[in-house]
Amino acid sequence: MLLKTLGIIFLNLNINIILASEIDSIKCVDGFSFENNSKSCVKFLTSENERKKGLMFQKKLEPDHELHFLWNDSKYRCMWMKNTSIPIDILFIDEKKNFVLEEGMPFSKKKICHEAKIVIEANKGELAQKYALLYE
């Protein structure tokens, strides 16, 4: 377990070094701003209307762009892909910083639900790679 943890930390450090050298090459599209913590262009969704829309009807999400769905508390949150054509990673984070990574399949009607205060969506593989996570 210790070796696995150290391996993940080492991998994350290497990714952070690589990402730090690529910061200048990331250009954020309208509505997104560069966030140093995530080394990505982020759009924060805090209103109910913004969170309901998410990536629905979008044809593309630029590389290194993330949607951060934010709430004031940690509750059971459900996301679905019915009107979303982009394959994405969906990261659920609760108040205790526990997290679950899910794969969002285009046009799926299956609800993906977990306890969360924050949900992050990004292009498929980006969150898994960034945080050295694997789909279960």
Long-range contacts (C-beta under 8 A, 24 or more apart in sequence): 8-132, 11-132, 12-131, 12-132, 15-129, 15-130, 15-132, 19-130, 26-64, 28-65, 29-62, 29-65, 32-62, 32-65, 38-66, 38-130, 39-64, 39-130, 40-64, 40-65, 40-66, 40-122, 40-130, 41-65, 41-66, 42-66, 42-67, 42-68, 43-67, 43-68, 44-68, 44-70, 45-69, 45-70, 46-70, 54-79, 54-84, 54-121, 55-84, 55-86, 55-88, 55-121, 56-82, 56-83, 56-84, 57-83, 57-84, 58-84, 58-85, 58-86, 59-85, 59-86, 60-86, 61-86, 61-88, 61-121, 61-122, 61-123, 63-123, 63-126, 64-126, 65-122, 65-123, 66-120, 66-121, 66-122, 66-126, 66-127, 67-120, 67-121, 67-122, 68-118, 68-119, 68-120, 69-118, 69-119, 69-120, 69-121, 70-117, 70-118, 71-116, 71-117, 71-118, 72-117, 73-117, 74-115, 74-116, 74-117, 75-115, 75-116, 76-113, 76-114, 76-115, 77-113, 77-114, 77-115, 77-116, 77-119, 78-111, 78-112, 78-113, 79-104, 79-111, 79-112, 79-113, 79-119, 79-121, 80-108, 80-109, 80-110, 80-111, 80-112, 81-105, 81-106, 81-107, 81-108, 81-109, 81-110, 81-112, 82-107, 82-108, 82-109, 83-107, 86-123, 87-123, 87-124, 88-121, 88-122, 88-123, 88-124, 89-120, 89-121, 89-122, 89-123, 89-124, 89-125, 89-126, 89-127, 89-128, 90-119, 90-120, 90-121, 91-119, 91-120, 91-121, 91-122, 91-127, 91-131, 92-116, 92-118, 92-119, 93-117, 93-118, 93-119, 93-120, 101-127, 101-128, 101-131, 101-133, 101-135, 102-135, 103-135
